[in-house]
Amino acid sequence: MEKILTMKNIIIYLIAINIITFLSMGIDKYKAKKGKWRTKEKTLFILVVLGGGIGRNSWNVLF
């Protein structure tokens, strides 16, 4: 039986959640500029708590 919590799987998860968080922040920012319905703040915070903090910080630094 294979282990699920391997270092490789953890790294893949962290990369994926950060990409998802980064894109979510970008979409939210785009919607804000266009005056459209935005992503709930609760959703964005949940993504950060799940490990997407780097993606959030990257968006704020880059844009």
Summary of the structure (lengths in Angstrom):
residues: 63
radius of gyration: 13.9
end to end distance: 44.6
largest distance: 51.1
contacts: 152
relative contact order: 0.20
helix: 79%
strand: 0%
